[in-house]
Every structure is written in structure tokens, then in C-alpha cells.
Amino acid sequence: MDVIDWMLDADPAIRWQVRRDVLGESDQQVAADRDRVATEGVGARILALQSDDGYWNGHEYGEDGDRRSVIWSLSLLRRLGARPDDPRVRAAIDRVRDGVTWRYFDDRPFFAGEEEECVNGGVLALATYFGQLDEGTDAIVRRLLGERLPDGGWNCEPADESQRSSFDSTLCVLEGLLAVERDGSSAVPAAEIAEARRGGEEYLLERHLFRRRSTGEVVKDRYLNFTFPPYWFYDVLRALDYFRDVGGTPDPRLDEPLELLRSRRGDDGRWLAGRPWPRQVYFAVDAPEGEPSHWNTLRALRVLRWADAAADVTA
């Protein structure tokens, strides 16, 4: 079985994204597979685990790193590509909107966010995807624009403790800002959002996505660990997939991370699963560490399709 056939024999969340992002099929052609995300496989299992009060496992974020919570369940549904207008998904979002709060932050509604930059970036991405942008999310955008650090990025650590950005926080914020900017319905001017987003991108690009600007050393070994779902953790593949989503011609400073990605491809054309992040989960979404990974292979192939297409145009 070749790589594409292997991927098309997987969860519908994999199938529809392979067909759109790797094979280049239209939305109409992939519709039947995407429609199944909420009714079959991982997507259906996650939806079935939600309580009537809107929570997953009784937590909006998770205690002691527990991944069974509202934010990580919704984040997974977004990455699976569950249709926001599917009746099952819509009912789940209604329960979150009406019942879930940030209990340690004055019981703010879930989609109004809390205080940490990485969390609020994720909330923005979710609110945009699931059609929940409003005045509360505009407040998150304004807050994030005011929390940029001098080097261009963001850090969940308090400003009086660190004036240096975090790769993890910065990428979480970038994903949220890109989603809001594209949506176009925020009261915050799109030009202001774009300017902040480009500053955060520059922070990552100046460091070639994983190196210290000062010494060229690898910042953290875990940035080279490709795993799915990523939760709040940064890694090079997640960052490359973000820049693919932004589009355009890849910046030359992505050449090294792209070569790193190519080097991880096995002789059979597949990428292996990385080390999963610790703490409790409902069930494993990806393959065990060291086994062929549908999710890493999908994301790697679509990144390289983007990069190679740009190279062909400029050749």
C-alpha cells in the first residue's frame, strides 16, 4: 500500500485533509469525508464525551496538565476539521457558550478568555472557527496586541518576570490572530492585527524556528519532537504548518527547518509519531511513539507541497 492509500484508509478527519491539502481536491470533492468527522472516528468520540453542562471532564482547561478539558477537546475538534455548522458540533458549542466559565478568572464566559497569552491565543482560534467572535473576543485581541514584548513575540510569564518571548506562547497567539484577521469581523482594525502577527512571525523566523538568535544553538530539544495533538506545545512541524497556512512564498529562513522535516521522512515515505506529551488523555489520537503517524505524515506532506510549489514558481 502506498502512502496516499494508507492515509486514505484512516479516520475521516485524516482522509478529507489529505484529499484537500495533499491531492488538491476541491471542497465539494472532500465534503462527504469531512461530513463524517462529527459522526465517525475521533471526532464522534470526543463529542460523545461532553457533559450536558458543556464541560469535558469538569474542567475548562485541566488540572495539573490533564488534557481532558474543554479547551483541548475543542482544539482537537478544530484540528480534525469538524464542521462548525454540523448540528452535533453546534449543540456542543452552544453548551460551552452557555455553561462553561473560567472559574479562576471571575467566572468569565469561556469565549471571553482568561489572562495567559497562550491560552487566549487558543481561545481566539476556537472562537473564530466555531463562530463565537464578539465583544469579548475583541477584548482578547486588544489585550494581546498590548502584551507584545520588545522582541516581537509573547510570553505567558508575567512581564515583570520576563521580557523575552516564548516560542510556545508566540505560536499560540499567532494562530489565534491569523484566524481573527482572516475572519474580518473584529472591531479591531485588521491592519493592527496583521502588524502584530508579522512581528511575532519575525521573532520565529529570526531564530529559524528552533535556534537561539544569540548562539545558533537549538533552544529546546522538544521543539524537534513532532507530535499530535500539539496542545500548547511548540514544535517545528507545527510552526511550519502555520507558515503554510499563512501562504505566500516561504521565507528563506525556513530552508533549514524544511530540510529538517525532509530528513525525518522514512524510506517508505512516512513520518513517525513523536513522543506524546505527558498527562492524562481520553485516548491516544496518534500512533505510538516511533510508529508511522498519519498526522505527522499529513502535515509534513502538505507543508512540503506548499514549499515545493513555491520553489517551482520561482525556479
N, C-alpha and C positions, 0 to 999 in steps of 0.2 A: 504494500500500500504506500503510495507516495504521500508527501507531506500534506498536500491540499486535501486529498481524500481522507487522510487521518483526521484532519481538523474538521472536515465537513461531517464526520461521523461522531461528533461530540455534542455537547449541550447546545440548545438553540441560541444561547447568548454568544457562544463562540461562532456558530455557523453564520449568523446573519452579519457579524462584523468581518469575518473572513471574506464573505461574498462581496460586501461593500468596499472594505478597505484594502483588501489584497487582490481580489479579482476585478474590482472596479464596476460591480453591478449597480444598477440604479436602486433608488428607494423602493420603487414599485416591484422590482425583482426580488428584493430581500424581505418584503413585507410579511410573507407567510411565516418565515422563520422568526422574525422579530416579534410577531404577534404571539408566539408560543412562549416567550420569555416569562410572562406572568402566569402561565398555566402549566409549564413543564420544567423539570430540572431545578437548578439552583434558585432561580427567581421565584418559582412557585413555593419552594421550601422556605425561603426567607419570608415571604408574605404570610405564609401559614403560621409562622412563629410570633406574629404580632399579637399583643393582647388587645382586648376591647377598649382599654383606656388609652391606646395609642403607643404604648411603650413596647420595646423589646427587652425582656429580662428585667423590667422595672427601672431601667436606667436611661437617662438621656445621653450620657457619654460613656459610662462604665467605671466601676470602682476598681482601683488597683490594676488598671490596664486591661480589665475584662473587655473583650471585643464584642460581647453580646449586648448591644445597646441600640438606641435609636439612630445616632449619627452614623455608626458603622454599618448598620443594616441598610439605611437609605443610601449611603455612599456605595455600597455594593450594588444595590438595585440600579443606581445611575451608571456604574461602570458596566453592568450587564446590558444596559440599554433597554430596560423595561419601559414600555411606552407610558408616558405620563398620563395619557388620556384613556388608558385601559381602565375599565370600571373597577377592577380589583386594586390597581395601583392608586387610582383616585380615591377610593374609600380609605386606603391605608394613609394617604396624605391628609385627608380630612380628619382622621383620628389624631394624627400627630398635631395638626394645626389647632385642633380644638382641645386637646388634652395634655400635651407634653409641654413642660416648662423646664427652665434651668433653675433647679431648686436652690442652688447655692448662689444665685445671682438675682435675688429679689423675685424669683418665680417669673422671670421674663418668658414670653412665648418662645417656643423652640426656634422659629424662623427669625426672631429678633436677635439671636446670637448671645454670646456672653462676653468675656473680656480678652481671652487669649487670641493672638493674631492667627495662629494656625487653625484653631477651631473656627473662628469667624470666616476665614477663607473657605473652609469646607462648607459652612452653613450657606455662604453666598452661592457656591456651586450648586448645592442642593436646592435652595430656594429658586434659583433661575431655572434649573432643569424641571422642577416639579410645579412651576407656575405660581410661586408664592412671593414674588417680589412686591414690596410695598414700602411704606414709610419706615418701617422697622429695619428693613434691609438697606434702605438708603442711608440710615444712620450707621450701619456697619461699614458701608463704603466710605463714608466721610471719616469715620474713626480710623480705618485702615490707611487712608491717604495721609492722615495726620500722624500716623505712627511709623512712617518710613524712617529708617536710620540713615545716617550720613553716607554710608557706603551703598545705599540704594535699595536694600532689602528690608526684611522684617525679622524679628525675634520674639518668641513668646516670653522670654525672660524680661523682667521689668527694665525700663530704660535706665534706671539708676544703678542697675547691676551689670548691664552690658550694653555697649554701643556698637556691637559687632553683630551683623546679621547671621541668621541660621539658614542653612540650606533647606532644612525641613520646613521651617515656617515660611520661608520665602516662596517655595514652590506651592505650598497650600494656598497662600494668598494669591499668587499668580493665576492659579486655576480658577479661583473664585472671581477675580477681577476680569479675566478674559470672558467668562460666561456672562457677567453683567454687562460688560461693554458691548458684546455681540447682541444681547437681548435688546438694548436700546431704549428700555422703558424707565430706566432710573432717572430720578430728578438730578442726579449728579452729572455734570457735563461729560460726555464721552471722551472729550479731549483730555480732561483731567485724569480720568481713569486710565486712558492709554499712556499718558506720560508717566504715571506711576508704574504701570505694568512694564513699560520699556526699561525703566530704571532697575526694576527687580530682575528682568531678564539679563541686563548688562552685568549685574552682580554675579550671576551664574556663569555667563559667557566669559567674563574676565578670568574665571577660575577653571575654564574648560570643563565645567560641570562637576569636577571632583578633586581639583588640586588647590593647594594653598597659593594664593597670589604672591605671597612673600618668598616662598621657598620652592614651590612646584611640587611639594610632597603631596601624596594622597591625604585628603583631610581626615576621612574615616573609612576604614575597610568596609564597613557596612554599606557605604554608598555604591560599592561594586557588587552587592548582593541583590540580584533581580528576583523579586518575589511578588506574588499576587494573592490577595488584595494588598495594596501598599499601606492602608490606614493613613497615619500621619507621617510615616517614614519616607525619607528621601532616598532615591537611588537613581543611577544614571539612566536606566531604561525608562523610568517614569518621567524623568526630565526630558529625554529625547522625544518621548511620545507627546509631551506638552508642546515642544517646539514644532513637531509635525502638525499638531492641531492648529498652532498659530499660522503655519503655512509660509509661503514665500520660498525664497532661495535659502538653503541652510547657511548660517554664518560659518566662515572658515574655522572659527574656534570650536565648531562641533566636529571637526575632522577626527580629532583624537578619540572622543567618546564613540563616534561612529565606527572607528576601527576596532575599538574595544568590543563593541557589540558584534561586529562581524567575527571577531576572534572566538566568541563564545558559541558560535554555530557548530553543531556536531557534524560528523561525516554524513549522517543521514538527513541533514538539512533542518534539524530541530534544535531548539534551545532547551536546556534542562531547568527544572524548578530550583529556585534558590532555597536558602534556609528560611523557614517560616518564622514570622515574628512571634515572640512568646505571648503567653497568657491564654485565657480560655476563649474558645470559639464554639459556635454551634456545631460546625462540621468543617472539614477541610474543603476548600474551594478548588485548590490546585493540586497537582500531583505531589507525591512525597519528594523531599529534597533529593536531587540527583537523578530523578526520573524525567522523561520527556514531558515538557509543560505546554499544554495548549495555549495558556495565557501568555507566557513569555514568547512563544513562537509567533502567535498572532501579533503581539505588539512589536516584536522585532521586525517581522516581515513588513508591516505597514510603515514603520519608520524607514526601513531601507528602500521601500518602494518610493516613498517621498524623496529621499535623498538621491536615489539613482535617477529618478525622473528629472530632478533639478540639474543633475550633472549632465544628463543627455542634452538638455536645452542649452546649457552654457558651453558645451563642447564645440 
